Amino acid sequence: MIDPKIIVAIDTYDYADAITLLDQLSPELCKVKLGSVVFNALGKDFLRLVHQRGFKIFLDLKLHDIPNTVHETILGFEDCNIELLTIHLSGGKDMITAAMTAAQIIKTKIIGVSVLTSLNEEDASALFQSSISDQVAKLFKLANETGIDGIVCSPLELDLAKNILSPEILKITPGIRDIVVSDDQSRTMTANEAISHGASYLVIGRPISKASNISEALKYFNQSADE
């Protein structure tokens, strides 16, 4: 069974734009990440369309609420085919456990988000009164205790993940930039570097979705990840 390492983010509320991007992707080369922008606008019908086209879905809603609410929210996706679903690790052990219980029922994997890749050290100091690495380490230890299916972290924290997390826990990294660009990602790495540091999957948005040739950009990142 093909299990591509690349996860392409569709981050638009416009149906025509989403379909245009989807038309240029291949389920043999990528999974598809659907976040709150596209899901809030296009809903479950779009999830089903993506699945019907053969793509595995990474639903990135970053759920963060009281345990029962997160549990019931996840159960609400029982009529969808979702491979990976995100929650915030900072929701705590009870919330993570509740999410995992619901995930077993709908047959999905729970992925815990650590510290957003848009945050820098100044942000971490203001929000957590600690460094990014210290905060991420705390969340990784919590992830390990719960036996969660996987985590999301910056590629710069992959070595830390390797030292703290059990080997079977999936490691998913956004912030993949093979060229220097000016955007809201603060902690980045190339595709090849991220894989070599232990990433299981790479989430790539604008470097593919905004490329002049989307299908060629997807092929490029697949080749880069496999080198």
Helices and strands as residue ranges (DSSP letters): E 6-10, H 15-23, E 30-35, H 36-52, E 57-63, H 67-75, E 84-88, G 89-91, H 93-106, E 109-113, H 121-128, H 132-146, E 150-152, G 155-157, H 158-164, E 170-173, H 191-196, E 201-204, H 206-209, H 214-226
